[in-house]
Amino acid sequence: MKPRLNKDYRLPASEEEMTFGTACATGLLTAVNSGWRTFRPVIDSMKCVHCLICWVCCPDGAIDREGRELSVDYDYCKGCGICAHECPRQAISMVKEGK
């Protein structure tokens, strides 16, 4: 399931409104993750062998798979680098944000 953004979400106003466990339902984000990212993953399609290890390992589900093409949804990527670390072909490099 791809995360969706809920712009109407508001933090609990009192202790009684706070929930136990997770604050939101699965797949619900209250803001895009990209605002604090320092590095972003860039996929080199010439090196990629489409093993999908990055797609499986991404904790945010930010790697999109369209047929044989992989792309990163930068609105949801937090730049953790797990995809680059796990890629057996080093087809993903972490590039400093803004370059």
Secondary structure by P-SEA (a helix, b strand, c coil): cbbbbbccccccccccccccccccccccccccccccccbbbbbcccccccccccccccccccccccccbbbbccccccccccccccccccccccccccc
